[in-house]
Amino acid sequence: MKIGFIGVGHMARSIALAITDVKDSTLLLCNRTIQKAIDLQKKIQNSKVSSFEEVIQESDIVFLGVKPIDLFPVLDQIKELKTHALFISMVAGISIEQMQERLDVPYIRILPNTPVAVKKGLTLYRCSEDVTPTQKETFLNLMKGSGEVTEVEEKDINLISVLTSSAPAYLNYFIDALIQAGVKEGLKEDATYYVLKMIDGTIALDLESEKSPLTLGKEVCSPKGSTIEGVQQLLDSNLYEMVSKAVRATYQKNNKMI
Ligand SMILES: NC(=O)c1ccc[n+]([C@@H]2O[C@H](COP(=O)([O-])OP(=O)(O)OC[C@H]3O[C@@H](n4cnc5c(N)ncnc54)[C@H](OP(=O)(O)O)[C@@H]3O)[C@@H](O)[C@H]2O)c1
């Protein structure tokens, strides 16, 4: 099977690295700045750097990994070529209907997240009506190495993906803020290690526990202890309102990406 990539930026590169376990497949890599495709090719044994035309004409499956602003020009370019491929678009904010209006081919729309790179991703997906059961099965097989894959309805995708695809950015900013704060108070080294180990353990506990994250959070705050002093600062600084504004801003942008 030939699996093509149009665009191998941050997200598509992670997916390409996650699906390399698939037997008897060749990855055809195309990127506007060719060096990115060359660098990725060196990391994936069964891959080659390919032209746009080669990817579209020869692949059975094509991942579209370009930014939203580049998607329609890419679809117009595909229209000029012969293709038998199933197209998998990871482009945020552009629905299957919008893509099919421009180029009428079968699509699976996916919203992956960056943990795909370490095979712990959570990818939302939705199929167009003309995707066959065999194509869907092939897609699910391909994505196995990337983590979890969940089918969602179109009406929900722009909102759920705020929490699954965009929130890794929010979380990483919070992690960095914690590290910076530790350093500011005088921690000389290992701040990053301490914070990342803490996050790892906290999430493992949250996943295993039957208690809600809020209950688990409250359990750390002994009455009159030191933790509650810090938590109170976060609440006084409108933590919930701030996060709610972030989610709303990303969601609204998802709804008017083009
Ligand atoms: N990052 C995430 O966490 C995330 C999560 C979910 C979905 N997404 C979606 O994934 C897509 C890519 O995001 P990203 O963060 O990976 O962006 P990115 O790093 O900028 O990657 C986009 C890539 O597409 C290439 N490209 C643009 N036009 C092309 C063309 N005509 N032919 C071949 N390659 C072309 C770009 O090449 P150049 O090197 O020349 O710029 C670039 O390498 C976006 O649509 C985004 O909505 C991202």
The ligand as an SDF file (V2000), in Angstrom:
LIG
                    3D

 48 52  0  0  0  0  0  0  0  0999 V2000
   -0.2630   21.1080   15.4830 N   0  0  0  0  0  0  0  0  0  0  0  0
   -1.2900   20.4710   16.0440 C   0  0  0  0  0  0  0  0  0  0  0  0
   -1.3070   20.1210   17.2230 O   0  0  0  0  0  0  0  0  0  0  0  0
   -2.4930   20.1430   15.1920 C   0  0  0  0  0  0  0  0  0  0  0  0
   -3.5410   19.3990   15.7580 C   0  0  0  0  0  0  0  0  0  0  0  0
   -4.6320   19.0620   14.9600 C   0  0  0  0  0  0  0  0  0  0  0  0
   -4.6800   19.4670   13.6520 C   0  0  0  0  0  0  0  0  0  0  0  0
   -3.6590   20.2210   13.1340 N   0  0  0  0  0  0  0  0  0  0  0  0
   -3.7400   20.6370   11.7500 C   0  0  0  0  0  0  0  0  0  0  0  0
   -2.6210   20.1170   11.0590 O   0  0  0  0  0  0  0  0  0  0  0  0
   -2.3140   20.9850    9.9740 C   0  0  0  0  0  0  0  0  0  0  0  0
   -0.8310   21.2390    9.9830 C   0  0  0  0  0  0  0  0  0  0  0  0
   -0.4620   21.9050   11.1720 O   0  0  0  0  0  0  0  0  0  0  0  0
    1.0470   21.9640   11.6170 P   0  0  0  0  0  0  0  0  0  0  0  0
    1.0600   22.5580   12.9620 O   0  0  0  0  0  0  0  0  0  0  0  0
    1.6910   20.6590   11.3620 O   0  0  0  0  0  0  0  0  0  0  0  0
    1.5900   23.0570   10.5420 O   0  0  0  0  0  0  0  0  0  0  0  0
    2.9820   23.1560    9.8340 P   0  0  0  0  0  0  0  0  0  0  0  0
    4.0590   22.6490   10.7200 O   0  0  0  0  0  0  0  0  0  0  0  0
    3.0930   24.5430    9.2900 O   0  0  0  0  0  0  0  0  0  0  0  0
    2.8700   22.1420    8.5960 O   0  0  0  0  0  0  0  0  0  0  0  0
    2.2310   22.4500    7.3900 C   0  0  0  0  0  0  0  0  0  0  0  0
    3.1430   21.9320    6.2870 C   0  0  0  0  0  0  0  0  0  0  0  0
    2.4650   21.9650    5.0360 O   0  0  0  0  0  0  0  0  0  0  0  0
    3.4410   22.2860    4.0410 C   0  0  0  0  0  0  0  0  0  0  0  0
    2.7640   22.7550    2.8160 N   0  0  0  0  0  0  0  0  0  0  0  0
    2.0030   23.8520    2.6330 C   0  0  0  0  0  0  0  0  0  0  0  0
    1.5280   23.9000    1.3790 N   0  0  0  0  0  0  0  0  0  0  0  0
    1.9930   22.7880    0.7490 C   0  0  0  0  0  0  0  0  0  0  0  0
    1.8510   22.2730   -0.5590 C   0  0  0  0  0  0  0  0  0  0  0  0
    1.1210   22.9040   -1.5040 N   0  0  0  0  0  0  0  0  0  0  0  0
    2.4600   21.1070   -0.8660 N   0  0  0  0  0  0  0  0  0  0  0  0
    3.2060   20.4530    0.0470 C   0  0  0  0  0  0  0  0  0  0  0  0
    3.3850   20.9050    1.3190 N   0  0  0  0  0  0  0  0  0  0  0  0
    2.7890   22.0540    1.6520 C   0  0  0  0  0  0  0  0  0  0  0  0
    4.2670   23.3430    4.7090 C   0  0  0  0  0  0  0  0  0  0  0  0
    5.4810   23.5090    4.0410 O   0  0  0  0  0  0  0  0  0  0  0  0
    6.5680   24.6440    4.4000 P   0  0  0  0  0  0  0  0  0  0  0  0
    7.6270   23.9040    5.1330 O   0  0  0  0  0  0  0  0  0  0  0  0
    7.0220   25.1780    3.0860 O   0  0  0  0  0  0  0  0  0  0  0  0
    5.8670   25.6910    5.2190 O   0  0  0  0  0  0  0  0  0  0  0  0
    4.4100   22.7840    6.1200 C   0  0  0  0  0  0  0  0  0  0  0  0
    5.5240   21.9340    6.2690 O   0  0  0  0  0  0  0  0  0  0  0  0
   -3.1300   22.2600   10.1650 C   0  0  0  0  0  0  0  0  0  0  0  0
   -4.1400   22.3180    9.2100 O   0  0  0  0  0  0  0  0  0  0  0  0
   -3.6950   22.1380   11.5500 C   0  0  0  0  0  0  0  0  0  0  0  0
   -4.9900   22.6880   11.6180 O   0  0  0  0  0  0  0  0  0  0  0  0
   -2.5660   20.5480   13.8750 C   0  0  0  0  0  0  0  0  0  0  0  0
  1  2  1  0
  2  3  2  0
  2  4  1  0
  4  5  1  0
  4 48  2  0
  5  6  2  0
  6  7  1  0
  7  8  2  0
  8  9  1  0
  8 48  1  0
  9 10  1  0
  9 46  1  0
 10 11  1  0
 11 12  1  0
 11 44  1  0
 12 13  1  0
 13 14  1  0
 14 15  2  0
 14 16  1  0
 14 17  1  0
 17 18  1  0
 18 19  2  0
 18 20  1  0
 18 21  1  0
 21 22  1  0
 22 23  1  0
 23 24  1  0
 23 42  1  0
 24 25  1  0
 25 26  1  0
 25 36  1  0
 26 27  1  0
 26 35  1  0
 27 28  2  0
 28 29  1  0
 29 30  1  0
 29 35  2  0
 30 31  1  0
 30 32  2  0
 32 33  1  0
 33 34  2  0
 34 35  1  0
 36 37  1  0
 36 42  1  0
 37 38  1  0
 38 39  2  0
 38 40  1  0
 38 41  1  0
 42 43  1  0
 44 45  1  0
 44 46  1  0
 46 47  1  0
M  CHG  2   8   1  16  -1
M  END
$$$$
